[in-house]
Amino acid sequence: MGCLGIIGGTGLLELEGLVVEKRREEATVWGAPSGPVLEGTLNGRKVAFLHRHGTPSRIPPHRINYRANVSALAAAGCRRIVAVAAVGGIRADLVPGTLVVPDQIVDYTWGRGHTFHEEGLDAPVHVDFTSPYDRALAASLVQAAADAGVAVVAGGTYACTQGPRLESAAEIDRLERDGCDVVGMTGMPEAALAREAGIAYAHLAVVVNEAAGRAPGPIRMEAIRAVLETAMEAVRRVIVHLVSPGSEASA
């Protein structure tokens, strides 16, 4: 079934425990990915790791070459991708430190390279996106969290905004009216491109702050960094259990 791809987001700069066997650095037909794809083993299972913001982390969400990233992971043999992402909590119970495995997404971005199907087509290509996340892989993530003793919220709607600025309180009110539970800046077109490439894709979202207007003051980066330090340890435990022998995702 190929290796499991892990896309690291804010706070997950490296995959602790990954025994690197190859650094895949070549460009794709869509250009250069954010950084090298690190291929190797984690807990004895084949894994490929890519940090979407680059190494060092300096590529803003709207400038990420999502097509190159997904293409590079596909070239590494990945048939499943778990994408780790920092998000803001819109729903009241999704407080900082909460891990969420969403099951829906709403795209508010613009101007990003959002499809592989643009040139040289015999006919327009449309992919079904009714369920944007792979249900089996998402279920495996939830089970891995339970096995690791990590609390996780199963289900929810991810709102993907353009960034790099954070949202206004009124914008968050709008997202809430639209039915969104968390807000981030990198979920699209990453999820849709994975679907086009035939790669199973799931999100492991880490709530790092209360979204704008949900906290009694401005959002502070130092507070987000403090949450990330603790939450990413839980994320690593989930990933290790995901690739443990017997896990469906490790097969």
Secondary structure, DSSP 8 states (H G I E B T S, - for coil): --EEEEEE-TT--S-TT-EEEEEE---BTTB--SS-EEEEEETTEEEEEEETTTTTT---GGG--HHHHHHHHHHTTEEEEEEEEEEEE-STT--TT-EEE-SEEEE---SS---S--SS-SS------SS-S-HHHHHHHHHHHHHHT--EEE--EEEE---SS---HHHHHHHHHTT--EEESSSTTHHHHHHHTT-EEEEEEEEEEE-TTSSSS---HHHHHHHHHHHHHHHHHHHHHHTSTT-GGG-
